[in-house]
Amino acid sequence: MKRFISAVLCLMFILTVAHSGTVQAKGDNVSAISEQHYTRIGEDYEVFDDNVLLSKRDGSVWTWVINKDYLETSDYYIAEMLQIPGLQDVKQFRYKSREKKNSREIINYVALKKDGTVWYWDSKVTETYGTTIHSPMGTPSPITELNHVTSLVADFFYDNSNFKTLFVLRSDGSVWSWGSELGGVSSIPIQSRLLDDVVSISSANGFAYAIKKDGSVWKWSTSDYLPHNISKDKRPEQVKGLSDIVKIETGAYPNFAYKKDGTVWDWSAYNSASVPEQLHGATGARSIVEFSTMLQDRFIDSIYALRTDDQLWSVYNDDKVFQGLTDIVSIHNKVKDRYSKWYYALKKDQTLWAWEDDYYSLPKLVVFTKGTVAGYGSGEAEQPTGGVIGTPTGDRSGTTGQPTDSRNGTTGTPIGGQTEKTKQPTGSRPDAGDRATGETGTTNQLTGDRSETKTQPAVRNSPEISLFPFITMLQPGGQQIITASNVLTGTQITYTIDDPSIGTISNVNGIPVITAKKSGQTVVRVTATRAGFPDETAYFLLYVVDGSILSNTYLTAVGSIPDADRQNPVIVEGLTQAGELVITAASSGEVAPVNGQLVVTTELMDRLAGNASKAKLAVKQALSENRITLARELIVNAEILPSSGQNEYIFKLYKNSFTGRKDIDYITIQAGDAKLVLNVVTADRLFDSRTVIVIRLIQANNGGFQVLFSDEQGQELPNVSSNILIILPAKQTNATHTSVFYSNGKKAQPIGGKFNPSQNGIEAEINRSGTYFVDDNPKSFPDVDDRDPELQQAVQFLASKGIVTGKENGNFEPDSPLTRAEFTAMLVRAFYALDETATESFSDVHPPQWHHPYIASSEKKHIVEGYPDGTFKPDKTISREEMTAIGARYLHEKKHYYYPANPEDYLNQFIDKETISNWAKPTMSLAVKQHLIDVPANKRINAREAVTRGEAARMLYRLYLLV
């Protein structure tokens, strides 16, 4: 079986202490509660411990507080949900709160962001009539001394000194303490290096713990490192009796340690002489859950182990499973004091359940209500802009900063539904303007200070790798390359495999390759390391199977996706690609040449289409049964495989075999090491008035291929009216500085191209006879060197392919406003639309102006058109909504992405959404959803403001990678 499946598995792990479990739930029967009255929290949030939620949609941070009046008087808990303003994209979070009767006021916190920076918010400490009052400050501030942090713990002390102390784990494995006075922004923090070679840290009740690479566990008191209390004589001490430890869970009284061999050990958190003891009944557990010994139900034991079947099993009674809540995704905890803690269980149905391991508490459903901004109560501080809280329950369509019924960005379109595919942007356009961009004819001048535009896009500083594949199926002996795309410059990638008996990883000409050995399933791990930043790790599953059971294995893979991940856009796209490869495998076949020509007939296309339709139906059914909603339509790509290899291939294509078909999107024809991909949708333009087109592919001496288009009589065609994709063999997977070149016997020129991992080659679109080959073409510009890594890579990537060019002074000038002529040239190059024979009809565009061939090609291909007065206005600037509209429409037309049925859910993230024109709302929402553009830190889109060359390069780079 040569086919494989590429599908993205979300293997996002909770980085803080994670528990999973359920008990005999007092509120297990929630029939009395209507579903519209409670929140399925896991669909819209990641759950941290300490009552903290991270919004999957906009990265905002939330907390909740349980209304204590309902602890024993109801079958469910009422919890107030509170947004913590001023933070996004948080990785870990620790806080100090002031409890009130039915609310919580956050008065101090420290947060670790995904970029490795640490942010804090101290309360203001004031004295009133001899009483110390803590009132919240307005917005968080970065701790400039702390960076490259991968994990942190924190303690806040309210004695006569009012100090905080942090302990951070940096990417180099060192642990540092950092302490200062609460509210004392001007106080001098004290730092010290505690340990090295550490892999994780955690804390509870005044003690911090670290696990070293050698599996040893170290402990220290957090108060020993307060600024007024620190001493060189106080150092972390090793916990005796623990070795080969991979994880610890800090508890209210006992701590639990997990060894490499799967055994679990516990020891006292407060008795330094405590000797760790093995919990024999907990071997192989994912987590440990405790219940109070004061529970009057004699059928409930005091300690349970969460196992891989998502149930709780008694540690002391091996055959006893806890009855009640099942299908557990994860359990999180908040230590209340040294004697008890709260547990929060996330179920597969995305509901949250809670209980306290004290007194009579049993798990109950948590029903959420709206609240005020956390930390802002009783008028003590000014509420920041954008801190509005929507209600998590009931009708959520018009609220800000709150999840909606879109379920984390999905379109809500039923499986197989085509309604969104045909939904075009609509709205009023005062005059004809630019039909492609929606311009109204008014001049878009730069407004305000350009520094805001310069810093607007969110920057990428972490490796943030994107893998192919994420689920792979091979027969024993089969091979599959691994690619890590969109990797920032300077990132080192390492690969490991859990079970080498199932598969091995080797390096073939600089490319990592998996070789399957025997039937089974294992995990392949990929780690990206970049100096000065936290490591990023991704995973994918390797299935080694005997026989042709591709579709059955796909069903198994889809069913293995956790419920919490089934609406994750990345997961959905990965499973979509996997299904498409299943369809491709089912609709591929060998074809014998006739008189030296491979003839594509109607009968052949009908046969391929029939197989594809059956496979497509099975894929859609598998996704539908697992409640996975597609974000775009499945693309059918059938493959034709010549029966024998040779140096020259001749393909004879009949127009009536291609036109009018709606059951096949693309046909891929293999030609030795190269491939041609024909877009069936554009077949009418490809053939034009001809009934037959002949394509000859000849391998050239330089490793490239000569492509010749001709009609049925053998008359050469210098151009064809529609592009064809060519895929050339690649020497490397990193195509950042690589381009496909075109030569017609004269000077070679770059025409673009990117690495296609599913085809193991560099792909580019072509529409003219000539020779095509792959070569390096590195480009750089001095004025981009100090910019964020993604912008650097975007400009270098696009410049190496000839899509963007610099100015005459050798700079790129990323902050210069983008003109219509410049953007048109970028688009024509990026869309492979350059036609040197094209002519234009604009009164203000003439040869030998540099932009003449691009504007002429643009007019011919209807990319960016002109104005009713017959002008093009090449020096006029492009607005942000115009640029975004073109990118989103191309994504919609090229990859069949649906326009969101709920555009306001994406546009509500902008506090100036009123600047977005009605016609641009569908395209703007799709661009935000698919991350063509970012929601800036200031939440302003400035939709009608002129964009810069750098912004355009960033968006085109992301679009190029998506299509």
BAFI-752353 format. One record per residue (C-alpha): residue in three letters; y negated, x negated, z. Coordinates in steps of 0.2 Angstrom, whole numbers, plus 5000, padded with zeros to 4 digits. Each point is the difference from the previous one (the first is absolute). Layout:
<rs>
AlaYXZ...
</rs>
This chain:
<rs>
Met500050005000Lys498549914994Arg498850145005Phe499150005017Ile498950115010Ser498249965006Ala499550115014Val498849965014Leu500750025018Cys498750015013Leu500649885013Met498450015011Phe500449965018Ile499050055015Leu499449835006Thr499850055018Val501450055012Ala501050144991His501250125008Ser501050134992Gly500950155008Thr500050185006Val500650105014Gln500650175004Ala498350074995Lys499250145010Gly499150054984Asp501449974988Asn499950184995Val498250014993Ser500250174992Ala498650075010Ile498849874992Ser499550034983Glu500149854989Gln498250014995His499549985018Tyr500749835002Thr499849834991Arg501549914992Ile499249845006Gly501149884991Glu499550064982Asp498349945002Tyr500049875014Glu500949845005Val500450015019Phe499649865011Asp500349995019Asp498650035012Asn499750174992Val499249934985Leu500250064982Leu499549924984Ser499550114985Lys501049974985Arg498750074989Asp498449915005Gly500649875013Ser499050085014Val500649985018Trp500350155011Thr500750035018Trp500550165009Val500150065018Ile501250135007Asn499250155009Lys500849995017Asp499850185004Tyr501450034988Leu501249875007Glu501250135008Thr499350174995Ser500449994982Asp501549964988Tyr498849884991Tyr498649885003Ile498250034995Ala499249844994Glu498349964996Met499849884985Leu498549885000Gln499449884987Ile499449835005Pro498549964989Gly499649854991Leu501849934996Gln501150004985Asp501649914995Val500649965017Lys501649915004Gln500050005019Phe498950095013Arg499849985018Tyr498850105011Lys499350055017Ser499650185003Arg499250115013Glu501050155003Lys499350175003Lys500850165004Asn500550054982Ser499249864990Arg499949814998Glu498549894998Ile500349834991Ile498949885009Asn500749834994Tyr501249954987Val500649864989Ala500750014983Leu500949894988Lys499750034982Lys501149974985Asp499049864994Gly500349905017Thr498350035008Val499850075017Trp498750135005Tyr499450065017Trp499050145007Asp499449985018Ser499350135011Lys498249975007Val500149975019Thr498550075009Glu499650035019Thr499450175005Tyr499750035019Gly501249875004Thr501450074988Thr500749904985Ile499950114984His500949954984Ser499350084985Pro500649974982Met499149884988Gly499750064982Thr501049904988Pro501449875001Ser499549814997Pro501149864994Ile500549865011Thr499549864989Glu501049875009Leu501750094997Asn500750014982His501649974991Val500850115014Thr501750094998Ser500250095016Leu499050025017Val500250075017Ala498550055012Asp499650045018Phe498450075007Phe499649975018Tyr498850115011Asp499849915016Asn498449925006Ser500049894984Asn500350124986Phe500949884987Lys501150024986Thr501349874994Leu500950004983Phe501549904995Val500249984981Leu501449934989Arg499449914985Ser500849974983Asp500449825005Gly501150065015Ser498749955013Val499650125015Trp498250005006Ser499150085015Trp498350074998Gly499050075014Ser498250065003Glu499050125011Leu500150194996Gly498450054991Gly499449835001Val499849964982Ser498949855004Ser501349935012Ile500949844994Pro501850044997Ile501349875006Gln501549964989Ser501649905003Arg501649964991Leu501550065009Leu501549984989Asp500649954983Asp501550054988Val499850185006Val500650154989Ser499550155010Ile499050055016Ser499950165010Ser499450055017Ala500050145014Asn499350025017Gly499149845002Phe501449894992Ala500149924983Tyr501649944991Ala500349894985Ile501649974990Lys500149824992Lys500949964984Asp501449925010Gly500350185008Ser499349955017Val498950125010Trp498449955009Lys499050105013Trp498349995008Ser498850105010Thr498550064990Ser498849995015Asp500449815001Tyr498949984984Leu498550105005Pro498449904997His499649985019Asn501949975004Ile500649884987Ser500949845006Lys500749864990Asp501550005012Lys500550184995Arg501250004985Pro501250124993Glu501749995008Gln501750024991Val501050155004Lys501749935006Gly501650074994Leu499350064983Ser500549914983Asp500150054982Ile498850155003Val499350084985Lys499050155008Ile499550065017Glu499450165006Thr498950005015Gly500250155012Ala499450085016Tyr501249905011Pro501449924990Asn499749914984Phe501349994986Ala500449864989Tyr501050004983Lys501149864995Lys500549944983Asp501850065003Gly499450185003Thr500250005019Val498650075011Trp499549925017Asp498850065014Trp499149925014Ser498750045012Ala498249994995Tyr499349965017Asn501449905009Ser499949824993Ala501749975008Ser500850144990Val501549944989Pro500250094983Glu501550114999Gln500950074985Leu500050184996His501750014993Gly499850184994Ala498449964990Thr500749874988Gly499450034982Ala498650125007Arg498450014990Ser499050045016Ile500350055018Val499350175008Glu499950045018Phe499950165009Ser499650035018Thr501350005013Met499250155008Leu500550124986Gln501050145007Asp501050024984Arg501749915005Phe500449994981Ile498649884996Asp500349825004Ser498649885005Ile500149884985Tyr500450024982Ala500249894985Leu499350054983Arg501349964987Thr500049994981Asp500550194999Asp498350055006Gln500850075017Leu499949945018Trp501649955008Ser500249975018Val500149825005Tyr501250045014Asn501150134992Asp500549934983Asp500650174993Lys498550105006Val498650044988Phe498350085006Gln499950184994Gly498450064993Leu498849914989Thr500949914986Asp499549924983Ile498849885009Val498949884990Ser499349905014Ile499550015018His498449925007Asn499449985018Lys498549995011Val500349925017Lys499150105013Asp500349895015Arg501349895007Tyr501250155004Ser499850114984Lys499550024982Trp499850124987Tyr501150014984Tyr499550074983Ala501450044988Leu499750024981Lys501350114992Lys500550004982Asp499250174998Gln498349905004Thr499750095016Leu499649915016Trp500850035017Ala499549935017Trp500749985017Glu499749905016Asp501549905008Asp499450075017Tyr500350165010Tyr500750154989Ser499349954983Leu501050044985Pro499549984981Lys498850134994Leu499250034983Val498249935000Val498750124992Phe498449924995Thr498350085001Lys498349934994Gly498949895012Thr498449905001Val499849824995Ala501049895013Gly498849915011Tyr498550124997Gly499950135014Ser498750095010Gly498649924989Glu500349835007Ala499849914983Glu499350044983Gln501450064988Pro500149894985Thr499850074982Gly501750054993Gly500850045016Val500450184997Ile501750065005Gly500950134990Thr501450115008Pro501849944997Thr500750175000Gly499850164990Asp498849994985Arg499549824997Ser499350014983Gly498249975004Thr500049875014Thr499649825000Gly501049865006Gln501650115002Pro501650024991Thr500150144988Asp501550104993Ser500149874986Arg501249915011Asn499349834998Gly499350014983Thr501450094990Thr499550124987Gly500950155006Thr500750024983Pro501850065000Ile501449894993Gly499950014981Gly498450105001Gln498849964985Thr498550095007Glu499049855005Lys500549904985Thr499050114988Lys498550025012Gln498649914993Pro498349975009Thr498850144998Gly498250035005Ser498350024993Arg499249874989Pro498250034997Asp500149924983Ala501349924989Gly499749835006Asp501549885000Arg501650104998Ala501049875007Thr499049965015Gly499150165003Glu498349934999Thr498550125000Gly498849894990Thr499049955015Thr499849825004Asn501049935014Gln498949875008Leu500549895015Thr499450085016Gly499749915017Asp500549835005Arg501449934990Ser500749925015Glu500950165004Thr500850014984Lys500649825001Thr500950035016Gln500650184997Pro501849974995Ala501249975013Val500749834999Arg501849945000Asn500349855010Ser501950025005Pro501449964988Glu500450184998Ile501449974988Ser500850134988Leu501849984997Phe501250044986Pro501350075003Phe500150095016Ile501750084997Thr501249904989Met501750054995Leu501249874991Gln501849984996Pro500949855007Gly499449854990Gly498450094994Gln498349925002Gln498250065003Ile498449915001Ile498850025014Thr498150014997Ala498650005013Ser498550064990Asn498150025004Val500249845011Leu498449915005Thr499849824995Gly500649885014Thr501450125006Gln501849935002Ile501450124998Thr501749975008Tyr501650104998Thr501550035011Ile501550115000Asp500850085015Asp501849994994Pro500449864988Ser501750064997Ile499450154991Gly498749914990Thr499149834998Ile498249954995Ser499849854988Asn498549924991Val500250014981Asn498549914991Gly498950045014Ile500550195001Pro501050065015Val501650094994Ile501250115010Thr501849984996Ala501250135006Lys501749945007Lys501050155008Ser499750185003Gly498950055015Gln498250025005Thr498849885008Val498249965002Val498949884990Arg498549945009Val498449934993Thr498749915010Ala498249964993Thr499149865009Arg498249954998Ala499149875010Gly498950085013Phe500750174999Pro501550105007Asp501649994991Glu500450164990Thr501950054999Ala500850134988Tyr501850054998Phe501150094987Leu501850055000Leu501349934989Tyr501550114995Val501549914992Val501150134993Asp501650014989Gly500050124984Ser498750104991Ile499350105015Leu498249974997Ser499450185002Asn501150025016Thr499349855008Tyr498250064996Leu500450165009Thr500649905015Ala498449894999Val498850164999Gly500950085015Ser499849845010Ile498150015000Pro499450065018Asp499150165000Ala498549925007Asp499949904984Arg500450134987Gln498150044996Asn499449825001Pro499249974983Val500849824998Ile501750075004Val499850154988Glu499549884986Gly501449885004Leu501350154999Thr499250064984Gln500249834992Ala501849995006Gly500450174992Glu499249954984Leu501249854999Val501450125004Ile499550104985Thr499849844989Ala501749955004Ala500750174995Ser499150014984Ser500349824993Gly501349954987Glu500549874987Val499650034982Ala500849914985Pro498849944986Val500150084983Asn499749874986Gly499249885013Gln498950145006Leu500050095017Val499650184995Val499350125012Thr500650174994Thr499750185007Glu501850015004Leu499949845011Met498450075009Asp500950175003Arg501549915008Leu498849895011Ala499050155005Gly501550105005Asn500649875012Ala498249975006Ser499850195004Lys501550015010Ala499649845011Lys498250065002Leu500650175007Ala501249915012Val498649895006Lys498850145002Gln501350105010Ala500349855011Leu498249985004Ser499750195003Glu501550025011Asn499349865011Arg498250085000Ile499249864990Thr498550054990Leu499649904984Ala498349944998Arg500249994981Glu501250054987Leu501749914997Ile499849894985Val501549994988Asn500349834992Ala501650004989Glu500749824995Ile500849954983Leu501049855001Pro500549904984Ser501849974999Ser499849814997Gly498749865004Gln499149924986Asn498349914996Glu499350144989Tyr500050185003Ile499550144988Phe499750185007Lys499850154988Leu499150155008Tyr499950174993Lys498550115005Asn501050165002Ser501149915013Phe498549985011Thr498750134997Gly500050165010Arg501249945013Lys499650055018Asp501749945008Ile499749814998Asp498449905004Tyr500549834995Ile501349914989Thr500449825005Ile500849894986Gln500849845005Ala499849854988Gly500949855008Asp498849935013Ala498650124995Lys499850195001Leu498950134991Val499550165009Leu499450144989Asn498950145008Val500850164993Val498550105005Thr498949914988Ala501250004986Asp498950104989Arg498649875000Leu501349864998Phe500750064984Asp498450084994Ser500450074983Arg501549894998Thr501850075002Val500849835004Ile499449845008Val501049845000Ile499749875014Arg500749824998Leu500249895015Ile500349824997Gln500249875014Ala498749864997Asn500249815004Asn498850015014Gly501050125010Gly499050154994Phe500450134987Gln499250054984Val499750184997Leu499850084983Phe499650184997Ser500450074982Asp500250174992Glu501750064992Gln499649904984Gly499849845009Gln498149994999Glu499349915015Leu498950105012Pro498749895008Asn499750135013Val500850165007Ser499050145007Ser500950015017Asn500549865012Ile501849945003Leu500549915015Ile500849834998Ile500949915014Leu500349824999Pro501149895011Ala499149935015Lys500249825007Gln499250065017Thr499750165009Asn498249955005Ala499050064986Thr498349985008His499549864988Thr501150054986Ser499650094984Val500950064984Phe499149924986Tyr499850064982Ser499949894985Asn499850054981Gly500249824994Lys498349955006Lys499349995018Ala501150075014Gln499150125012Pro500650085016Ile500350195000Gly500650035017Gly501750045008Lys500850015017Phe501749975007Asn501250154999Pro501449975013Ser501150144994Gln500049924982Asn499949825006Gly498649954988Ile498250004997Glu499450164991Ala498550034989Glu499550134988Ile499849954981Asn499450094985Arg500049874986Ser501149884991Gly500049825006Thr500849885012Tyr500150045019Phe500449875014Val499849975018Asp498949865007Asp499049955015Asn498150034999Pro499249975017Lys498250055002Ser498849985015Phe498250035003Pro499049905014Asp499150155006Val501650105004Asp500849865011Asp499250055016Arg500450194998Asp501550095008Pro501749954994Glu500350164990Leu498449994990Gln500449824996Gln501750054994Ala499450154990Val498749894991Gln501249864996Phe501450124995Leu498950104988Ala499149854993Ser501749914997Lys500450144989Gly498450014991Ile499550175007Val498449945009Thr498949854996Gly498749905008Lys498249984997Glu499249874989Asn499649905016Gly501949995004Asn499950125015Phe500850175001Glu498550085009Pro501050135010Asp498450085008Ser499250034983Pro499850184995Leu501350054987Thr499450064983Arg500850124988Ala500349864987Glu500949895013Phe501150145007Thr500450064983Ala500649824995Met501049995016Leu500950174997Val500349964981Arg500949835005Ala500950085015Phe500650154990Tyr500549894985Ala498850104989Leu499149864990Asp500050054982Glu499149874990Thr499950124985Ala499250145010Thr498250054995Glu498750095011Ser498650134997Phe498849965014Ser498249964995Asp499849875014Val501649904997His500149884985Pro500949844995Pro499849865005Gln499850065018Trp501449945011His500450175005His500150084983Pro501949994997Tyr500450065018Ile498850154998Ala500750044983Ser501849995006Ser499550115015Glu499350134989Lys501650004989Lys501150025015His498950125009Ile499949895016Val498150005003Glu499050104988Gly498150024996Tyr498650125002Pro499550154990Asp498549914993Gly501149884991Thr499749855013Phe501349915011Lys498749925012Pro501049845002Asp498849935014Lys500150155011Thr500949985016Ile501650095005Ser500150115016Arg501449995012Glu500750174996Glu500049964982Met500949845002Thr501350095012Ala500250154988Ile500649884985Gly501249915011Ala500750165008Arg500250094983Tyr500949854993Leu501250005015His500350194997Glu500349984982Lys501049845000Lys501150035015His499950195002Tyr499250005017Tyr499550175006Tyr498250035004Pro500150055019Ala500050195003Asn499049965016Pro498649894994Glu498950045015Asp501349925012Tyr499649834992Leu498150034996Asn499750055018Gln500249825005Phe498349974993Ile498550055010Asp499050014984Lys501350104990Glu498650114994Thr499549854988Ile501650034991Ser499750114984Asn501150154999Trp500849944984Ala500549845008Lys500950075016Pro501750014992Thr500049824994Met499149935015Ser501450085011Leu501449934990Ala499149835000Val499950005019Lys501850065002Gln500749874989His498949865007Leu499049964984Ile498550005012Asp499949985019Val499150115012Pro498749875006Ala499649975019Asn498450094999Lys500950154992Arg498750014986Ile500650024982Asn498250004992Ala500950084985Arg498549994988Glu499449835005Ala500349864987Val501649905003Thr500149814999Arg501149894989Gly501049955015Glu500450195004Ala500550034983Ala501249855000Arg500850055016Met500350184994Leu500749944983Tyr501149875009Arg500850145011Leu500150124985Tyr500849864989Leu501349975014Leu500450195001Val500350034982
</rs>
